[in-house]
Amino acid sequence: MTADVWTLVLAAAIGHALWNFAARRVSGNLIVLWFALTAGCLLLLPAVAFLISTRGLSALTTSIGYGYMLATGLIHVAYFLLLSRAYEQGEISLVYPVARGSGIGLTALLAWFLLGEQIPFIGAAGIGLVFAGILLMGAPGLRSGHTLHGFRTALWVGASIVTYSLVDKVGVSQVHPILYIWAMAMTTVIWLAPSMLGSRRAELRPTFEHYRRYIVFMSFGILGTYLMILFAFTRGPVSYIVAAREFSVVVGSVLGFVFMREGFHPTKIAAILAITAGIILIKLG
C-alpha cells in the first residue's frame, strides 16, 4: 500500500477502536447506535447536497451503484444489530478482537477468488500473523457460558464485516464514497426506524438525554472512520486494508484494560506482538 493509503487505514483503525470503546461503555445500546447513525446522516447531508448540486447525481453513481448502496445498507443493519448484541454479552477485549479478526483470512481468500487480487508471500504472511494474533487476543476471555455467547455473536459480526468489505470494495468503484456512506447510513436508519419509533419509542428521549455525548462522538466515529476506509478501497487491495485496519484491535484491548479494568494476560501481549509484526509485513508487502 502507498503511504497515503497506509495513513488513512491506520487513522481509521484508531478512530474505529475509540468509537467501539464508546459502544462498549454504553453496553452496545442499539438506540445510541441508531441516534449516532441518524446524527451522522444529518452531518453528511450538506456535503451530499453540495456534490449533487455541483456535479449531478449521474456523475456520482452508475446505475448499478444503487444496488451496491442498498446492499451495503442492509448488511450494515445486520452488522449493527449483531454488534449491539455482542457488546451486551461480552467484554470488548474479547468481542472486538474476534469480531474484527475472524474474517481476515476469509476476506483475503474471497478477494483473490472473486476480485482477482494477488497477494505476495510476505503480504500473505502478514495477514496470517494479524489473523492469528487477533484470535489469540480473544482466547483468554472464553471462560463462561455468558462470554461464550458473546464469542459466538462476535463471529457473526465478523461474517458481516467480510460481506460488507467485499461489497464496498466494488461499490466505491461505482459510487462516490461520500454518497455511498451516506446511503449506507440512511438505509440502516430507515430500516431500524419502525422498531425505534414503535416498541422502543418510550426509551428514545431518556436515552438521548443520558448518552448525548456518546451519540455525538460515535456519529463522527462511525461514519468518519469508515469513510476513510472507503477512500482507501479506491486505491488499495481490500485484503491488505481489512488486515491493516485491525491495528484497532490492539488499541481497543488497551482501552478495555486501562479504562474498564478488563483482563490483560500474557497471551494478549503475545497477540499484540503478532499483530504488530503482521502489520509491518503487510506494509513491506
Buried (B, 14 or more C-beta within 10 A) or exposed (E): BEEEBBEBBBBBBBBBBBBBBBBBBBEBBBBBBBBBBBBBBEBBEEEBEEBBEEEEEEEBBEEEBEEBBEBBBBBBBBBBBBBBBBBBBBBBBBBBBBBBBBBBBBBBBBBBEEEEBEBEEEBBBBBBBBBBBBBBBBBBBEEEEEBBBBBEBBBBBBBBBBBBBBBBBBBBEBBBBBBBBBBBBBBBBEBBEEBBEEEBEEEBEEBEEEBEEBBBBBBBBBBBBBBBBBBBBEEBBBBBBBBBBBBBBBBBBBBBBEEEEBBBBEBBEBBBBBBBBBBEBBBEB
